[in-house]
Amino acid sequence: MEEVVLAGVGMHPFGRYREKDPADIALEAITMALKDANMTFKDIHLALCGTVLLNRPQLGAEILQGVGQTGIPIYDIRAACATGGAMLRLARDAISSGSCNTVLVFGVDKHQGMFQDLGEPWQNILGMKASPSAFAMVAQRYMYEYGATEEDFARVAVKAHRNGHLNPYAMFRQEFTIEQVLKSPYVAWPLHLYNFCSPDDGAAAVIVCSKKAARKHSISQPVYLAASVMATADYPSPILEPSSAYSITTRKKGRPVVVAAGEQAYKEAGIGPEDVEVAEVQDTESAHELVHIEQLGLCRPGEAYRLLREGVFDITGRLPVNPSGGIQCKGEPPGASG
């Protein structure tokens, strides 16, 4: 199978840009990625555009008019908060199959307001249509199962903002103390305002290419893509919980989708979780950072909050988690942050 190289990356800082069109935001990230890869748009054989919130038909083609369309296939992809990961998998498959040598993957979003139609009617009746309600249920269960506290979730937020302070692309760059997090308003108990990510605007792009193309463009230190996985849950039960992705227990039939994806990724890469030296995990709020660390096998169930207290997940710790600040600090334009 053809080896796949991450040849170049680009990112428009995440934030609020009411005066900017999504195309302007995306083109900044795309231009940066092309420059980083020593390429021009004429070198691209396939383009994948990801968005979740922008209901604009042919968004990818519309945006790429700004760099000069060359007749290549341009696909628009939407997979909620996994949009970026889904596109990376498709790009990997296209190159591995030999159908093309270079792929532009980019995502962009602008938040226009609240998400619409997130769940089933029964979930709306029970107050679970809004994500914070479902996230809070996970946090409560984690506390019940393992003995974590609100202070532990606050520690996650403190770590995130300490890291985000160093990231020029993050929306929030101020640091907080545990006391400040706990004094911020409750959104859904036990989670406070500063435990959550924020909707915002932004774009990210990556050039994915074959090893041959990397040599052609003088990429002297190529970064190889060891694995890219897209997974769905095994026999999820929407009657028991809003999504199997939210599950933190192992006694139910099936596995949480993060567990499934992680196991497949480790197998594909030929490594185990013990080989991971740094991790970026989805952290829509502080509790899920801990849950996802455990679901990825980076520690035992119920151990993440204890390791957090010991500084293991700090940027200077044994296993830095979300050194970028995560989306708690960067914010979440899902087409770009997924």
C-alpha positions as CSV (number, residue, x, y, z in Angstrom):
1,M,0.0,0.0,0.0
2,E,1.3,3.5,-0.9
3,E,2.7,5.4,2.0
4,V,0.9,8.6,2.7
5,V,2.6,11.9,3.7
6,L,1.2,14.9,5.4
7,A,3.0,17.5,3.2
8,G,1.7,20.8,4.5
9,V,-0.7,22.4,6.9
10,G,-2.4,25.7,7.3
11,M,-4.9,27.2,9.7
12,H,-6.9,30.4,10.0
13,P,-7.0,31.5,13.7
14,F,-10.2,30.4,15.3
15,G,-12.4,33.2,16.6
16,R,-15.3,35.4,15.6
17,Y,-15.1,37.0,12.2
18,R,-18.5,38.5,11.3
19,E,-17.0,40.6,8.6
20,K,-15.3,37.7,6.8
21,D,-16.9,35.4,4.3
22,P,-16.2,31.6,4.8
23,A,-14.3,31.6,1.5
24,D,-11.9,34.3,2.8
25,I,-11.3,32.3,6.0
26,A,-10.8,29.0,4.1
27,L,-8.4,30.5,1.4
28,E,-6.1,31.8,4.1
29,A,-5.7,28.2,5.5
30,I,-5.4,26.7,2.0
31,T,-2.8,29.2,0.8
32,M,-0.7,28.5,4.0
33,A,-0.9,24.7,3.5
34,L,0.1,24.9,-0.2
35,K,3.1,27.1,0.7
36,D,4.1,24.7,3.5
37,A,4.0,21.8,1.0
38,N,6.0,23.7,-1.7
39,M,3.1,23.3,-4.0
40,T,0.6,25.3,-6.0
41,F,-3.0,24.5,-6.6
42,K,-2.1,23.0,-10.0
43,D,-0.3,20.2,-8.2
44,I,-3.6,19.1,-6.5
45,H,-5.5,16.1,-8.0
46,L,-8.4,16.0,-5.6
47,A,-10.0,18.4,-3.1
48,L,-12.2,17.6,-0.1
49,C,-14.1,20.4,1.6
50,G,-15.7,19.9,5.0
51,T,-18.4,21.9,6.7
52,V,-21.2,21.3,9.2
53,L,-23.0,24.6,9.6
54,L,-22.8,26.2,6.2
55,N,-25.8,25.2,4.1
56,R,-24.2,26.4,0.8
57,P,-24.4,24.0,-2.1
58,Q,-21.0,23.4,-3.8
59,L,-19.2,25.2,-1.1
60,G,-15.9,23.6,-2.0
61,A,-16.1,24.6,-5.6
62,E,-17.2,28.1,-4.6
63,I,-14.2,28.5,-2.3
64,L,-11.6,27.1,-4.7
65,Q,-12.5,29.6,-7.4
66,G,-10.3,31.8,-5.4
67,V,-7.2,29.8,-6.2
68,G,-8.2,28.9,-9.8
69,Q,-10.2,25.7,-10.4
70,T,-8.3,23.2,-12.6
71,G,-11.0,20.7,-13.4
72,I,-10.2,18.4,-10.5
73,P,-12.9,16.6,-8.5
74,I,-14.1,18.6,-5.5
75,Y,-16.2,16.9,-2.9
76,D,-18.2,18.4,0.0
77,I,-18.1,16.3,3.1
78,R,-20.3,16.6,6.2
79,A,-19.8,14.2,9.2
80,A,-20.6,16.4,12.2
81,C,-17.7,16.7,14.6
82,A,-15.8,13.9,12.8
83,T,-15.7,15.8,9.5
84,G,-12.0,16.4,9.5
85,G,-11.2,12.9,10.4
86,A,-13.5,11.5,7.8
87,M,-11.9,13.6,5.1
88,L,-8.4,12.5,6.1
89,R,-9.4,8.9,5.8
90,L,-10.9,9.5,2.3
91,A,-7.7,11.3,1.3
92,R,-5.6,8.4,2.6
93,D,-7.7,5.9,0.7
94,A,-7.4,7.9,-2.5
95,I,-3.7,8.0,-2.4
96,S,-3.2,4.5,-1.1
97,S,-5.3,3.2,-4.0
98,G,-3.1,5.0,-6.5
99,S,-6.0,7.0,-8.0
100,C,-4.2,10.3,-7.2
101,N,-0.9,11.6,-5.8
102,T,-1.9,14.8,-4.0
103,V,-5.1,15.7,-2.1
104,L,-6.2,19.0,-0.6
105,V,-8.2,18.5,2.6
106,F,-9.8,21.6,4.1
107,G,-12.6,22.5,6.5
108,V,-14.3,25.7,7.3
109,D,-17.3,26.8,9.4
110,K,-19.0,29.9,10.7
111,H,-21.4,29.7,13.6
112,Q,-24.7,31.4,12.8
113,G,-26.5,30.4,16.0
114,M,-27.5,27.3,17.8
115,F,-27.5,23.8,16.3
116,Q,-30.8,22.7,15.0
117,D,-32.5,19.2,15.2
118,L,-29.7,17.6,17.2
119,G,-31.7,14.6,18.5
120,E,-34.9,12.6,18.4
121,P,-38.3,14.2,19.5
122,W,-38.2,12.1,22.8
123,Q,-34.8,13.6,23.6
124,N,-36.1,17.1,23.2
125,I,-39.0,16.3,25.6
126,L,-36.5,15.1,28.2
127,G,-34.3,18.1,27.8
128,M,-31.4,16.2,26.1
129,K,-31.6,17.9,22.7
130,A,-29.0,20.5,23.8
131,S,-25.5,19.0,23.9
132,P,-24.6,20.3,27.4
133,S,-27.4,18.3,28.9
134,A,-26.0,15.0,27.5
135,F,-22.5,16.0,28.4
136,A,-23.5,16.7,31.9
137,M,-25.1,13.3,32.2
138,V,-21.7,11.8,31.2
139,A,-19.9,13.9,33.8
140,Q,-22.4,12.9,36.5
141,R,-22.0,9.2,35.7
142,Y,-18.2,9.5,35.7
143,M,-18.3,11.1,39.1
144,Y,-20.6,8.3,40.3
145,E,-18.6,5.5,38.8
146,Y,-15.1,6.6,39.7
147,G,-15.2,9.3,42.4
148,A,-14.1,12.3,40.4
149,T,-15.2,15.8,41.5
150,E,-16.1,19.1,40.0
151,E,-12.6,20.2,41.0
152,D,-11.2,17.5,38.7
153,F,-13.2,18.9,35.7
154,A,-12.0,22.3,36.6
155,R,-8.4,21.0,36.5
156,V,-9.0,19.9,32.9
157,A,-10.1,23.5,32.0
158,V,-7.1,25.0,33.8
159,K,-4.7,22.8,31.9
160,A,-6.5,23.6,28.6
161,H,-6.2,27.3,29.2
162,R,-2.6,27.1,30.3
163,N,-1.9,25.4,27.0
164,G,-4.1,27.6,24.9
165,H,-2.3,30.7,26.3
166,L,0.6,29.5,24.2
167,N,-1.3,29.0,21.0
168,P,-1.7,32.0,18.7
169,Y,-4.4,30.2,16.8
170,A,-6.7,29.7,19.8
171,M,-9.8,31.8,20.4
172,F,-9.3,32.0,24.2
173,R,-5.7,32.6,25.5
174,Q,-6.3,33.7,29.0
175,E,-5.4,31.4,31.9
176,F,-7.8,30.5,34.7
177,T,-7.5,29.1,38.2
178,I,-9.5,26.2,39.6
179,E,-11.4,28.8,41.7
180,Q,-12.3,30.9,38.7
181,V,-13.6,27.9,36.8
182,L,-15.8,26.8,39.7
183,K,-17.1,30.4,40.1
184,S,-18.2,30.6,36.5
185,P,-21.9,30.0,36.0
186,Y,-23.3,26.5,35.7
187,V,-24.3,25.4,32.2
188,A,-25.4,22.0,33.3
189,W,-24.4,20.5,36.6
190,P,-21.6,19.6,37.3
191,L,-20.2,21.6,34.3
192,H,-19.5,25.3,34.4
193,L,-19.2,27.8,31.6
194,Y,-15.4,27.6,31.6
195,N,-15.6,23.8,31.2
196,F,-17.1,24.1,27.7
197,C,-15.8,24.9,24.3
198,S,-17.4,27.8,22.4
199,P,-18.8,27.9,18.9
200,D,-16.7,30.1,16.6
201,D,-15.3,30.6,13.1
202,G,-12.2,29.1,11.5
203,A,-10.6,27.0,8.9
204,A,-7.9,24.4,8.6
205,A,-6.2,22.7,5.6
206,V,-3.7,19.9,5.0
207,I,-2.0,18.7,1.9
208,V,-1.8,14.9,1.8
209,C,0.4,13.2,-0.9
210,S,2.2,10.1,-1.9
211,K,5.8,9.5,-1.0
212,K,6.7,10.0,-4.6
213,A,5.0,13.4,-4.7
214,A,6.7,14.4,-1.5
215,R,10.1,13.7,-3.0
216,K,9.1,15.7,-6.2
217,H,8.3,18.7,-4.0
218,S,11.5,18.5,-2.0
219,I,9.9,17.6,1.3
220,S,13.0,16.6,3.1
221,Q,11.5,15.5,6.4
222,P,8.2,13.9,5.5
223,V,5.6,13.2,8.2
224,Y,3.9,9.9,7.4
225,L,0.2,9.1,8.2
226,A,0.4,5.9,10.2
227,A,-3.3,5.4,10.5
228,S,-6.6,7.1,9.8
229,V,-9.9,5.5,11.0
230,M,-13.6,6.3,10.7
231,A,-15.9,4.2,12.9
232,T,-19.5,4.0,14.0
233,A,-20.8,2.4,17.2
234,D,-21.6,-1.3,17.7
235,Y,-25.3,-1.8,18.2
236,P,-25.9,1.6,19.9
237,S,-29.0,2.0,22.1
238,P,-30.6,5.4,21.8
239,I,-33.2,4.4,24.4
240,L,-30.5,4.2,27.1
241,E,-28.5,7.2,26.1
242,P,-28.3,10.0,23.5
243,S,-25.4,8.4,21.8
244,S,-23.1,5.4,22.4
245,A,-20.3,7.9,22.0
246,Y,-21.3,9.2,25.4
247,S,-21.1,5.9,27.2
248,I,-18.5,5.5,29.9
249,T,-19.4,2.0,31.1
250,T,-18.5,-1.3,29.5
251,R,-21.4,-3.4,30.8
252,K,-23.7,-2.5,28.0
253,K,-24.0,-4.3,24.7
254,G,-21.5,-2.9,22.2
255,R,-18.7,-0.5,22.6
256,P,-18.4,3.3,22.6
257,V,-17.5,4.5,19.2
258,V,-14.2,6.1,20.5
259,V,-13.1,2.7,21.7
260,A,-13.8,1.1,18.4
261,A,-12.0,3.8,16.4
262,G,-9.0,3.7,18.8
263,E,-8.6,0.0,18.5
264,Q,-8.7,0.1,14.7
265,A,-6.2,3.0,14.6
266,Y,-3.7,1.2,16.8
267,K,-4.0,-2.0,14.8
268,E,-3.6,-0.1,11.5
269,A,-0.5,1.8,12.8
270,G,1.0,-1.3,14.3
271,I,1.3,0.2,17.8
272,G,-0.5,0.1,21.1
273,P,-1.7,2.9,23.4
274,E,1.4,2.5,25.5
275,D,3.4,3.9,22.5
276,V,1.6,7.2,22.3
277,E,3.7,10.1,23.5
278,V,1.3,13.0,22.9
279,A,-2.5,13.1,22.3
280,E,-5.1,15.5,21.0
281,V,-8.6,14.3,22.0
282,Q,-12.1,15.7,21.5
283,D,-12.9,17.9,24.5
284,T,-16.2,19.6,23.8
285,E,-16.1,20.0,27.6
286,S,-13.8,19.0,30.4
287,A,-15.4,15.7,31.4
288,H,-15.1,14.2,27.9
289,E,-11.4,14.8,27.8
290,L,-11.0,12.4,30.7
291,V,-13.5,9.9,29.2
292,H,-11.8,9.9,25.8
293,I,-8.4,9.5,27.3
294,E,-9.6,6.3,29.0
295,Q,-11.6,5.1,26.0
296,L,-8.5,5.4,23.9
297,G,-6.7,3.1,26.3
298,L,-4.2,5.7,27.4
299,C,-4.9,4.7,31.0
300,R,-7.3,2.4,32.9
301,P,-11.0,3.3,33.3
302,G,-11.4,5.8,36.2
303,E,-7.7,6.6,36.3
304,A,-7.5,9.7,34.1
305,Y,-8.6,12.2,36.7
306,R,-6.0,10.8,39.2
307,L,-3.2,11.1,36.6
308,L,-4.4,14.6,35.8
309,R,-3.9,15.5,39.5
310,E,-0.3,14.2,39.2
311,G,0.5,16.3,36.2
312,V,0.9,13.4,33.8
313,F,-1.2,15.1,31.1
314,D,0.4,18.6,31.4
315,I,2.4,19.9,28.5
316,T,5.6,19.0,30.4
317,G,4.2,15.7,31.7
318,R,4.8,12.1,30.7
319,L,1.8,12.2,28.3
320,P,0.8,15.7,27.2
321,V,-2.9,15.8,26.2
322,N,-4.3,18.6,24.1
323,P,-1.1,20.8,24.1
324,S,-2.9,23.0,21.6
325,G,-5.4,23.9,24.3
326,G,-8.0,21.7,22.7
327,I,-11.3,23.0,21.5
328,Q,-12.0,24.3,25.0
329,C,-9.6,27.1,24.0
330,K,-9.5,27.0,20.3
331,G,-13.3,26.9,20.0
332,E,-15.3,24.6,17.7
333,P,-16.0,25.4,14.1
334,P,-16.7,21.7,13.5
335,G,-15.9,21.5,9.8
336,A,-12.4,22.8,10.7
337,S,-11.9,21.4,14.2
338,G,-13.1,17.8,13.7
